[in-house]
């Protein structure tokens, strides 16, 4: 995850061989990766932040994977944009395992229906993603995500961040989202980009 990292830090980790990167915002990612995308053939970019429907065409043009499919309207927008672009995005369904009102993600009890809808629209649903509540032990959230994935025949689990990735791996994560574990403490940007 490269949020707020300076260009020299990203270039250093690219030089070390890292090829999969997560970004929170479409506009920030466009600025950060436009030139690097052409220079690094095996680069994989993953959108791990919320996606507004009006940003879908831009997201499809830049990202290889959208990890934050969280509602039917977004599934429909992705399918329409994919048809126009001739590019089917790989997606993960984001599940709000803690049912936190301030967080994006489909509620666990609605996940099966969203997965079925996305598949019926022709989207390639590879797996699930979650971000457990900060003040809650992540274990049961990761187990819940795994149960939903198995029930729907999904193999990819994007769960765990720098502070809990070991627990996530132990409980079946295939992808972890680490930033400060690789880059060090997060830098504070001078200006924020609103997506």
WOMOGI-V831210 format. One line per field, one symbol per residue. burial: I if it has 9 or more other ideal C-beta (glycine too) atoms within 8 Angstrom, else O. A space follows every 10 residues. Layout:
burial=???
This chain:
burial=IIIOIOOOII OOIIOOOOIO IIIIIIIIII OIIOOIIOOI OOIIIIIIIO IOOOIIIIII OIIOIIIIII OOOIIIIIIO IIOOIOOOII IIIIIIIIOO OOOOIIIIOO IIOIIOIIIO IOIOIIIIII OIOOOOOIOO IIIIIIOIIO OIOIOIIIII IOOIIOIIIO IIIOOIIIII OOIOOOOOOO OOOOI
